[in-house]
Amino acid sequence: MGSEQLLCLCARVPEDEVVAAVEAGATDLEEVRAATEANTGCGDCAADIEDILAEFGR
């Protein structure tokens, strides 16, 4: 996975940044949110973040 594409439009967080946070040890949505500021606006990206977490077995 991984892309320059924005995953979180509200906070302008690219998918690569979310993947990097998970690779660095984030294990749930709250930890990804704290590390990247993704999912701090409308919440529409939560499912995409959960999908990335699932790909890493988290």
CHARMM-style PDB file with segment names, atoms N, HN, CA, C and O in Angstrom:
ATOM      1  N   MET     1       0.856  -1.171   0.000  1.00  0.00      PROA
ATOM      2  CA  MET     1       0.000   0.000   0.000  1.00  0.00      PROA
ATOM      3  C   MET     1       0.899   1.231   0.000  1.00  0.00      PROA
ATOM      4  O   MET     1       2.096   1.091  -0.251  1.00  0.00      PROA
ATOM      5  N   GLY     2       0.403   2.386   0.259  1.00  0.00      PROA
ATOM      6  HN  GLY     2      -0.570   2.499   0.462  1.00  0.00      PROA
ATOM      7  CA  GLY     2       1.202   3.588   0.297  1.00  0.00      PROA
ATOM      8  C   GLY     2       0.973   4.438  -0.937  1.00  0.00      PROA
ATOM      9  O   GLY     2       0.954   3.935  -2.061  1.00  0.00      PROA
ATOM     10  N   SER     3       0.807   5.687  -0.723  1.00  0.00      PROA
ATOM     11  HN  SER     3       0.823   6.096   0.189  1.00  0.00      PROA
ATOM     12  CA  SER     3       0.479   6.578  -1.818  1.00  0.00      PROA
ATOM     13  C   SER     3       0.622   8.017  -1.359  1.00  0.00      PROA
ATOM     14  O   SER     3       0.508   8.315  -0.170  1.00  0.00      PROA
ATOM     15  N   GLU     4       0.873   8.908  -2.311  1.00  0.00      PROA
ATOM     16  HN  GLU     4       0.966   8.666  -3.277  1.00  0.00      PROA
ATOM     17  CA  GLU     4       0.905  10.336  -2.012  1.00  0.00      PROA
ATOM     18  C   GLU     4      -0.516  10.876  -1.866  1.00  0.00      PROA
ATOM     19  O   GLU     4      -0.710  12.017  -1.447  1.00  0.00      PROA
ATOM     20  N   GLN     5      -1.490  10.069  -2.204  1.00  0.00      PROA
ATOM     21  HN  GLN     5      -1.332   9.142  -2.543  1.00  0.00      PROA
ATOM     22  CA  GLN     5      -2.893  10.472  -2.150  1.00  0.00      PROA
ATOM     23  C   GLN     5      -3.298  10.835  -0.723  1.00  0.00      PROA
ATOM     24  O   GLN     5      -2.913  10.165   0.236  1.00  0.00      PROA
ATOM     25  N   LEU     6      -4.076  11.900  -0.602  1.00  0.00      PROA
ATOM     26  HN  LEU     6      -4.389  12.444  -1.380  1.00  0.00      PROA
ATOM     27  CA  LEU     6      -4.568  12.288   0.723  1.00  0.00      PROA
ATOM     28  C   LEU     6      -5.573  11.265   1.214  1.00  0.00      PROA
ATOM     29  O   LEU     6      -6.537  10.937   0.523  1.00  0.00      PROA
ATOM     30  N   LEU     7      -5.337  10.771   2.406  1.00  0.00      PROA
ATOM     31  HN  LEU     7      -4.554  11.038   2.968  1.00  0.00      PROA
ATOM     32  CA  LEU     7      -6.279   9.854   3.032  1.00  0.00      PROA
ATOM     33  C   LEU     7      -7.276  10.646   3.870  1.00  0.00      PROA
ATOM     34  O   LEU     7      -8.470  10.345   3.878  1.00  0.00      PROA
ATOM     35  N   CYS     8      -6.779  11.656   4.572  1.00  0.00      PROA
ATOM     36  HN  CYS     8      -5.809  11.900   4.565  1.00  0.00      PROA
ATOM     37  CA  CYS     8      -7.630  12.521   5.389  1.00  0.00      PROA
ATOM     38  C   CYS     8      -7.661  13.905   4.754  1.00  0.00      PROA
ATOM     39  O   CYS     8      -6.677  14.643   4.804  1.00  0.00      PROA
ATOM     40  N   LEU     9      -8.779  14.245   4.167  1.00  0.00      PROA
ATOM     41  HN  LEU     9      -9.578  13.645   4.126  1.00  0.00      PROA
ATOM     42  CA  LEU     9      -8.901  15.531   3.484  1.00  0.00      PROA
ATOM     43  C   LEU     9      -8.955  16.690   4.465  1.00  0.00      PROA
ATOM     44  O   LEU     9      -8.388  17.748   4.192  1.00  0.00      PROA
ATOM     45  N   CYS    10      -9.617  16.521   5.590  1.00  0.00      PROA
ATOM     46  HN  CYS    10     -10.077  15.661   5.812  1.00  0.00      PROA
ATOM     47  CA  CYS    10      -9.759  17.612   6.570  1.00  0.00      PROA
ATOM     48  C   CYS    10      -8.409  18.088   7.091  1.00  0.00      PROA
ATOM     49  O   CYS    10      -8.149  19.290   7.148  1.00  0.00      PROA
ATOM     50  N   ALA    11      -7.549  17.141   7.472  1.00  0.00      PROA
ATOM     51  HN  ALA    11      -7.760  16.165   7.426  1.00  0.00      PROA
ATOM     52  CA  ALA    11      -6.242  17.486   8.036  1.00  0.00      PROA
ATOM     53  C   ALA    11      -5.135  17.426   6.989  1.00  0.00      PROA
ATOM     54  O   ALA    11      -3.970  17.688   7.290  1.00  0.00      PROA
ATOM     55  N   ARG    12      -5.508  17.078   5.753  1.00  0.00      PROA
ATOM     56  HN  ARG    12      -6.454  16.866   5.509  1.00  0.00      PROA
ATOM     57  CA  ARG    12      -4.557  16.988   4.633  1.00  0.00      PROA
ATOM     58  C   ARG    12      -3.413  16.017   4.950  1.00  0.00      PROA
ATOM     59  O   ARG    12      -2.240  16.343   4.772  1.00  0.00      PROA
ATOM     60  N   VAL    13      -3.774  14.827   5.420  1.00  0.00      PROA
ATOM     61  HN  VAL    13      -4.728  14.562   5.565  1.00  0.00      PROA
ATOM     62  CA  VAL    13      -2.798  13.802   5.777  1.00  0.00      PROA
ATOM     63  C   VAL    13      -2.746  12.770   4.651  1.00  0.00      PROA
ATOM     64  O   VAL    13      -3.762  12.154   4.329  1.00  0.00      PROA
ATOM     65  N   PRO    14      -1.563  12.578   4.050  1.00  0.00      PROA
ATOM     66  CA  PRO    14      -1.445  11.574   2.993  1.00  0.00      PROA
ATOM     67  C   PRO    14      -1.459  10.152   3.554  1.00  0.00      PROA
ATOM     68  O   PRO    14      -1.118   9.911   4.712  1.00  0.00      PROA
ATOM     69  N   GLU    15      -1.858   9.239   2.706  1.00  0.00      PROA
ATOM     70  HN  GLU    15      -2.134   9.435   1.765  1.00  0.00      PROA
ATOM     71  CA  GLU    15      -1.899   7.826   3.080  1.00  0.00      PROA
ATOM     72  C   GLU    15      -0.537   7.357   3.578  1.00  0.00      PROA
ATOM     73  O   GLU    15      -0.461   6.600   4.546  1.00  0.00      PROA
ATOM     74  N   ASP    16       0.543   7.798   2.925  1.00  0.00      PROA
ATOM     75  HN  ASP    16       0.481   8.412   2.139  1.00  0.00      PROA
ATOM     76  CA  ASP    16       1.889   7.385   3.340  1.00  0.00      PROA
ATOM     77  C   ASP    16       2.174   7.721   4.793  1.00  0.00      PROA
ATOM     78  O   ASP    16       2.846   6.960   5.490  1.00  0.00      PROA
ATOM     79  N   GLU    17       1.665   8.858   5.251  1.00  0.00      PROA
ATOM     80  HN  GLU    17       1.119   9.475   4.685  1.00  0.00      PROA
ATOM     81  CA  GLU    17       1.898   9.265   6.636  1.00  0.00      PROA
ATOM     82  C   GLU    17       1.174   8.341   7.615  1.00  0.00      PROA
ATOM     83  O   GLU    17       1.698   8.020   8.681  1.00  0.00      PROA
ATOM     84  N   VAL    18      -0.020   7.922   7.247  1.00  0.00      PROA
ATOM     85  HN  VAL    18      -0.446   8.182   6.380  1.00  0.00      PROA
ATOM     86  CA  VAL    18      -0.772   6.985   8.093  1.00  0.00      PROA
ATOM     87  C   VAL    18      -0.061   5.634   8.123  1.00  0.00      PROA
ATOM     88  O   VAL    18       0.087   5.030   9.185  1.00  0.00      PROA
ATOM     89  N   VAL    19       0.377   5.161   6.958  1.00  0.00      PROA
ATOM     90  HN  VAL    19       0.256   5.652   6.095  1.00  0.00      PROA
ATOM     91  CA  VAL    19       1.101   3.892   6.895  1.00  0.00      PROA
ATOM     92  C   VAL    19       2.368   3.975   7.743  1.00  0.00      PROA
ATOM     93  O   VAL    19       2.682   3.036   8.474  1.00  0.00      PROA
ATOM     94  N   ALA    20       3.090   5.075   7.656  1.00  0.00      PROA
ATOM     95  HN  ALA    20       2.835   5.838   7.063  1.00  0.00      PROA
ATOM     96  CA  ALA    20       4.315   5.237   8.445  1.00  0.00      PROA
ATOM     97  C   ALA    20       4.020   5.194   9.937  1.00  0.00      PROA
ATOM     98  O   ALA    20       4.793   4.619  10.704  1.00  0.00      PROA
ATOM     99  N   ALA    21       2.911   5.794  10.358  1.00  0.00      PROA
ATOM    100  HN  ALA    21       2.283   6.261   9.735  1.00  0.00      PROA
ATOM    101  CA  ALA    21       2.544   5.771  11.777  1.00  0.00      PROA
ATOM    102  C   ALA    21       2.258   4.348  12.238  1.00  0.00      PROA
ATOM    103  O   ALA    21       2.645   3.959  13.340  1.00  0.00      PROA
ATOM    104  N   VAL    22       1.586   3.578  11.401  1.00  0.00      PROA
ATOM    105  HN  VAL    22       1.272   3.894  10.506  1.00  0.00      PROA
ATOM    106  CA  VAL    22       1.283   2.188  11.751  1.00  0.00      PROA
ATOM    107  C   VAL    22       2.577   1.372  11.776  1.00  0.00      PROA
ATOM    108  O   VAL    22       2.785   0.559  12.677  1.00  0.00      PROA
ATOM    109  N   GLU    23       3.438   1.591  10.792  1.00  0.00      PROA
ATOM    110  HN  GLU    23       3.269   2.251  10.061  1.00  0.00      PROA
ATOM    111  CA  GLU    23       4.723   0.883  10.776  1.00  0.00      PROA
ATOM    112  C   GLU    23       5.557   1.230  12.004  1.00  0.00      PROA
ATOM    113  O   GLU    23       6.336   0.405  12.481  1.00  0.00      PROA
ATOM    114  N   ALA    24       5.395   2.450  12.517  1.00  0.00      PROA
ATOM    115  HN  ALA    24       4.762   3.120  12.129  1.00  0.00      PROA
ATOM    116  CA  ALA    24       6.150   2.894  13.693  1.00  0.00      PROA
ATOM    117  C   ALA    24       5.545   2.404  15.004  1.00  0.00      PROA
ATOM    118  O   ALA    24       6.112   2.624  16.074  1.00  0.00      PROA
ATOM    119  N   GLY    25       4.388   1.736  14.919  1.00  0.00      PROA
ATOM    120  HN  GLY    25       3.928   1.557  14.050  1.00  0.00      PROA
ATOM    121  CA  GLY    25       3.845   1.130  16.121  1.00  0.00      PROA
ATOM    122  C   GLY    25       2.433   1.507  16.505  1.00  0.00      PROA
ATOM    123  O   GLY    25       1.909   0.960  17.475  1.00  0.00      PROA
ATOM    124  N   ALA    26       1.790   2.421  15.790  1.00  0.00      PROA
ATOM    125  HN  ALA    26       2.216   2.866  15.002  1.00  0.00      PROA
ATOM    126  CA  ALA    26       0.397   2.753  16.111  1.00  0.00      PROA
ATOM    127  C   ALA    26      -0.455   1.500  15.944  1.00  0.00      PROA
ATOM    128  O   ALA    26      -0.360   0.802  14.934  1.00  0.00      PROA
ATOM    129  N   THR    27      -1.286   1.225  16.942  1.00  0.00      PROA
ATOM    130  HN  THR    27      -1.363   1.791  17.763  1.00  0.00      PROA
ATOM    131  CA  THR    27      -2.052  -0.023  16.924  1.00  0.00      PROA
ATOM    132  C   THR    27      -3.557   0.169  16.816  1.00  0.00      PROA
ATOM    133  O   THR    27      -4.300  -0.801  16.666  1.00  0.00      PROA
ATOM    134  N   ASP    28      -4.011   1.429  16.891  1.00  0.00      PROA
ATOM    135  HN  ASP    28      -3.407   2.216  17.012  1.00  0.00      PROA
ATOM    136  CA  ASP    28      -5.452   1.658  16.765  1.00  0.00      PROA
ATOM    137  C   ASP    28      -5.696   3.071  16.227  1.00  0.00      PROA
ATOM    138  O   ASP    28      -4.763   3.851  16.036  1.00  0.00      PROA
ATOM    139  N   LEU    29      -6.951   3.374  15.994  1.00  0.00      PROA
ATOM    140  HN  LEU    29      -7.709   2.740  16.149  1.00  0.00      PROA
ATOM    141  CA  LEU    29      -7.339   4.650  15.413  1.00  0.00      PROA
ATOM    142  C   LEU    29      -6.867   5.825  16.257  1.00  0.00      PROA
ATOM    143  O   LEU    29      -6.405   6.832  15.720  1.00  0.00      PROA
ATOM    144  N   GLU    30      -6.979   5.703  17.564  1.00  0.00      PROA
ATOM    145  HN  GLU    30      -7.354   4.885  18.001  1.00  0.00      PROA
ATOM    146  CA  GLU    30      -6.576   6.794  18.447  1.00  0.00      PROA
ATOM    147  C   GLU    30      -5.079   7.080  18.346  1.00  0.00      PROA
ATOM    148  O   GLU    30      -4.669   8.241  18.348  1.00  0.00      PROA
ATOM    149  N   GLU    31      -4.268   6.037  18.259  1.00  0.00      PROA
ATOM    150  HN  GLU    31      -4.601   5.094  18.257  1.00  0.00      PROA
ATOM    151  CA  GLU    31      -2.823   6.226  18.139  1.00  0.00      PROA
ATOM    152  C   GLU    31      -2.446   6.827  16.790  1.00  0.00      PROA
ATOM    153  O   GLU    31      -1.543   7.660  16.711  1.00  0.00      PROA
ATOM    154  N   VAL    32      -3.137   6.406  15.724  1.00  0.00      PROA
ATOM    155  HN  VAL    32      -3.870   5.729  15.788  1.00  0.00      PROA
ATOM    156  CA  VAL    32      -2.900   7.006  14.405  1.00  0.00      PROA
ATOM    157  C   VAL    32      -3.295   8.477  14.452  1.00  0.00      PROA
ATOM    158  O   VAL    32      -2.576   9.331  13.934  1.00  0.00      PROA
ATOM    159  N   ARG    33      -4.418   8.770  15.060  1.00  0.00      PROA
ATOM    160  HN  ARG    33      -5.002   8.075  15.481  1.00  0.00      PROA
ATOM    161  CA  ARG    33      -4.891  10.154  15.186  1.00  0.00      PROA
ATOM    162  C   ARG    33      -3.849  11.008  15.921  1.00  0.00      PROA
ATOM    163  O   ARG    33      -3.547  12.119  15.486  1.00  0.00      PROA
ATOM    164  N   ALA    34      -3.306  10.505  17.017  1.00  0.00      PROA
ATOM    165  HN  ALA    34      -3.551   9.602  17.370  1.00  0.00      PROA
ATOM    166  CA  ALA    34      -2.318  11.248  17.793  1.00  0.00      PROA
ATOM    167  C   ALA    34      -1.027  11.464  17.005  1.00  0.00      PROA
ATOM    168  O   ALA    34      -0.395  12.513  17.124  1.00  0.00      PROA
ATOM    169  N   ALA    35      -0.641  10.491  16.213  1.00  0.00      PROA
ATOM    170  HN  ALA    35      -1.154   9.638  16.116  1.00  0.00      PROA
ATOM    171  CA  ALA    35       0.619  10.570  15.476  1.00  0.00      PROA
ATOM    172  C   ALA    35       0.521  11.424  14.217  1.00  0.00      PROA
ATOM    173  O   ALA    35       1.520  11.997  13.783  1.00  0.00      PROA
ATOM    174  N   THR    36      -0.680  11.517  13.616  1.00  0.00      PROA
ATOM    175  HN  THR    36      -1.492  11.052  13.968  1.00  0.00      PROA
ATOM    176  CA  THR    36      -0.782  12.140  12.296  1.00  0.00      PROA
ATOM    177  C   THR    36      -1.785  13.281  12.196  1.00  0.00      PROA
ATOM    178  O   THR    36      -1.737  14.056  11.241  1.00  0.00      PROA
ATOM    179  N   GLU    37      -2.684  13.399  13.150  1.00  0.00      PROA
ATOM    180  HN  GLU    37      -2.724  12.769  13.926  1.00  0.00      PROA
ATOM    181  CA  GLU    37      -3.816  14.324  13.111  1.00  0.00      PROA
ATOM    182  C   GLU    37      -4.896  13.895  12.119  1.00  0.00      PROA
ATOM    183  O   GLU    37      -5.880  14.611  11.935  1.00  0.00      PROA
ATOM    184  N   ALA    38      -4.729  12.746  11.483  1.00  0.00      PROA
ATOM    185  HN  ALA    38      -3.930  12.164  11.633  1.00  0.00      PROA
ATOM    186  CA  ALA    38      -5.785  12.199  10.618  1.00  0.00      PROA
ATOM    187  C   ALA    38      -6.983  11.852  11.491  1.00  0.00      PROA
ATOM    188  O   ALA    38      -6.811  11.465  12.647  1.00  0.00      PROA
ATOM    189  N   ASN    39      -8.170  11.981  10.966  1.00  0.00      PROA
ATOM    190  HN  ASN    39      -8.309  12.296  10.027  1.00  0.00      PROA
ATOM    191  CA  ASN    39      -9.413  11.633  11.634  1.00  0.00      PROA
ATOM    192  C   ASN    39      -9.731  12.581  12.782  1.00  0.00      PROA
ATOM    193  O   ASN    39     -10.370  12.188  13.758  1.00  0.00      PROA
ATOM    194  N   THR    40      -9.289  13.823  12.666  1.00  0.00      PROA
ATOM    195  HN  THR    40      -8.770  14.142  11.873  1.00  0.00      PROA
ATOM    196  CA  THR    40      -9.602  14.813  13.695  1.00  0.00      PROA
ATOM    197  C   THR    40     -10.658  15.801  13.216  1.00  0.00      PROA
ATOM    198  O   THR    40     -11.015  16.734  13.936  1.00  0.00      PROA
ATOM    199  N   GLY    41     -11.156  15.594  11.998  1.00  0.00      PROA
ATOM    200  HN  GLY    41     -10.866  14.837  11.414  1.00  0.00      PROA
ATOM    201  CA  GLY    41     -12.176  16.483  11.447  1.00  0.00      PROA
ATOM    202  C   GLY    41     -13.500  15.760  11.340  1.00  0.00      PROA
ATOM    203  O   GLY    41     -14.134  15.441  12.346  1.00  0.00      PROA
ATOM    204  N   CYS    42     -13.908  15.506  10.115  1.00  0.00      PROA
ATOM    205  HN  CYS    42     -13.393  15.765   9.298  1.00  0.00      PROA
ATOM    206  CA  CYS    42     -15.239  14.949   9.867  1.00  0.00      PROA
ATOM    207  C   CYS    42     -15.355  13.468  10.212  1.00  0.00      PROA
ATOM    208  O   CYS    42     -16.456  12.991  10.487  1.00  0.00      PROA
ATOM    209  N   GLY    43     -14.246  12.728  10.205  1.00  0.00      PROA
ATOM    210  HN  GLY    43     -13.352  13.115   9.981  1.00  0.00      PROA
ATOM    211  CA  GLY    43     -14.283  11.308  10.534  1.00  0.00      PROA
ATOM    212  C   GLY    43     -14.490  10.382   9.360  1.00  0.00      PROA
ATOM    213  O   GLY    43     -14.537   9.165   9.541  1.00  0.00      PROA
ATOM    214  N   ASP    44     -14.617  10.923   8.156  1.00  0.00      PROA
ATOM    215  HN  ASP    44     -14.579  11.911   8.009  1.00  0.00      PROA
ATOM    216  CA  ASP    44     -14.863  10.072   6.987  1.00  0.00      PROA
ATOM    217  C   ASP    44     -13.719   9.106   6.685  1.00  0.00      PROA
ATOM    218  O   ASP    44     -13.937   8.088   6.028  1.00  0.00      PROA
ATOM    219  N   CYS    45     -12.519   9.399   7.145  1.00  0.00      PROA
ATOM    220  HN  CYS    45     -12.342  10.226   7.679  1.00  0.00      PROA
ATOM    221  CA  CYS    45     -11.369   8.551   6.834  1.00  0.00      PROA
ATOM    222  C   CYS    45     -11.186   7.402   7.828  1.00  0.00      PROA
ATOM    223  O   CYS    45     -10.278   6.589   7.654  1.00  0.00      PROA
ATOM    224  N   ALA    46     -12.007   7.317   8.845  1.00  0.00      PROA
ATOM    225  HN  ALA    46     -12.744   7.978   8.986  1.00  0.00      PROA
ATOM    226  CA  ALA    46     -11.838   6.286   9.881  1.00  0.00      PROA
ATOM    227  C   ALA    46     -11.805   4.883   9.293  1.00  0.00      PROA
ATOM    228  O   ALA    46     -10.962   4.074   9.681  1.00  0.00      PROA
ATOM    229  N   ALA    47     -12.703   4.582   8.368  1.00  0.00      PROA
ATOM    230  HN  ALA    47     -13.388   5.239   8.053  1.00  0.00      PROA
ATOM    231  CA  ALA    47     -12.743   3.236   7.775  1.00  0.00      PROA
ATOM    232  C   ALA    47     -11.468   2.944   6.998  1.00  0.00      PROA
ATOM    233  O   ALA    47     -10.968   1.820   7.034  1.00  0.00      PROA
ATOM    234  N   ASP    48     -10.934   3.942   6.295  1.00  0.00      PROA
ATOM    235  HN  ASP    48     -11.340   4.855   6.265  1.00  0.00      PROA
ATOM    236  CA  ASP    48      -9.694   3.744   5.551  1.00  0.00      PROA
ATOM    237  C   ASP    48      -8.527   3.493   6.495  1.00  0.00      PROA
ATOM    238  O   ASP    48      -7.668   2.657   6.215  1.00  0.00      PROA
ATOM    239  N   ILE    49      -8.493   4.210   7.608  1.00  0.00      PROA
ATOM    240  HN  ILE    49      -9.191   4.889   7.836  1.00  0.00      PROA
ATOM    241  CA  ILE    49      -7.433   3.998   8.595  1.00  0.00      PROA
ATOM    242  C   ILE    49      -7.568   2.611   9.213  1.00  0.00      PROA
ATOM    243  O   ILE    49      -6.569   1.917   9.403  1.00  0.00      PROA
ATOM    244  N   GLU    50      -8.780   2.207   9.524  1.00  0.00      PROA
ATOM    245  HN  GLU    50      -9.592   2.771   9.369  1.00  0.00      PROA
ATOM    246  CA  GLU    50      -9.012   0.861  10.071  1.00  0.00      PROA
ATOM    247  C   GLU    50      -8.564  -0.208   9.080  1.00  0.00      PROA
ATOM    248  O   GLU    50      -8.032  -1.241   9.488  1.00  0.00      PROA
ATOM    249  N   ASP    51      -8.773   0.025   7.778  1.00  0.00      PROA
ATOM    250  HN  ASP    51      -9.206   0.863   7.447  1.00  0.00      PROA
ATOM    251  CA  ASP    51      -8.323  -0.924   6.755  1.00  0.00      PROA
ATOM    252  C   ASP    51      -6.800  -1.058   6.768  1.00  0.00      PROA
ATOM    253  O   ASP    51      -6.266  -2.163   6.667  1.00  0.00      PROA
ATOM    254  N   ILE    52      -6.108   0.073   6.894  1.00  0.00      PROA
ATOM    255  HN  ILE    52      -6.541   0.970   6.977  1.00  0.00      PROA
ATOM    256  CA  ILE    52      -4.646   0.042   6.949  1.00  0.00      PROA
ATOM    257  C   ILE    52      -4.193  -0.697   8.202  1.00  0.00      PROA
ATOM    258  O   ILE    52      -3.283  -1.523   8.133  1.00  0.00      PROA
ATOM    259  N   LEU    53      -4.805  -0.419   9.327  1.00  0.00      PROA
ATOM    260  HN  LEU    53      -5.545   0.252   9.383  1.00  0.00      PROA
ATOM    261  CA  LEU    53      -4.466  -1.132  10.555  1.00  0.00      PROA
ATOM    262  C   LEU    53      -4.670  -2.630  10.381  1.00  0.00      PROA
ATOM    263  O   LEU    53      -3.839  -3.424  10.821  1.00  0.00      PROA
ATOM    264  N   ALA    54      -5.762  -3.020   9.747  1.00  0.00      PROA
ATOM    265  HN  ALA    54      -6.437  -2.375   9.390  1.00  0.00      PROA
ATOM    266  CA  ALA    54      -6.043  -4.448   9.531  1.00  0.00      PROA
ATOM    267  C   ALA    54      -4.988  -5.102   8.627  1.00  0.00      PROA
ATOM    268  O   ALA    54      -4.617  -6.257   8.832  1.00  0.00      PROA
ATOM    269  N   GLU    55      -4.515  -4.358   7.635  1.00  0.00      PROA
ATOM    270  HN  GLU    55      -4.816  -3.419   7.468  1.00  0.00      PROA
ATOM    271  CA  GLU    55      -3.471  -4.898   6.746  1.00  0.00      PROA
ATOM    272  C   GLU    55      -2.203  -5.218   7.520  1.00  0.00      PROA
ATOM    273  O   GLU    55      -1.448  -6.110   7.134  1.00  0.00      PROA
ATOM    274  N   PHE    56      -1.967  -4.502   8.601  1.00  0.00      PROA
ATOM    275  HN  PHE    56      -2.580  -3.778   8.915  1.00  0.00      PROA
ATOM    276  CA  PHE    56      -0.791  -4.732   9.435  1.00  0.00      PROA
ATOM    277  C   PHE    56      -1.121  -5.636  10.625  1.00  0.00      PROA
ATOM    278  O   PHE    56      -0.287  -5.814  11.512  1.00  0.00      PROA
ATOM    279  N   GLY    57      -2.306  -6.195  10.651  1.00  0.00      PROA
ATOM    280  HN  GLY    57      -2.984  -6.050   9.931  1.00  0.00      PROA
ATOM    281  CA  GLY    57      -2.684  -7.104  11.725  1.00  0.00      PROA
ATOM    282  C   GLY    57      -2.917  -6.413  13.045  1.00  0.00      PROA
ATOM    283  O   GLY    57      -2.701  -6.997  14.107  1.00  0.00      PROA
ATOM    284  N   ARG    58      -3.356  -5.176  12.983  1.00  0.00      PROA
ATOM    285  HN  ARG    58      -3.531  -4.702  12.121  1.00  0.00      PROA
ATOM    286  CA  ARG    58      -3.564  -4.406  14.219  1.00  0.00      PROA
ATOM    287  C   ARG    58      -5.030  -4.208  14.479  1.00  0.00      PROA
ATOM    288  OT1 ARG    58      -5.402  -3.584  15.473  1.00  0.00      PROA
TER     289      ARG     58
END
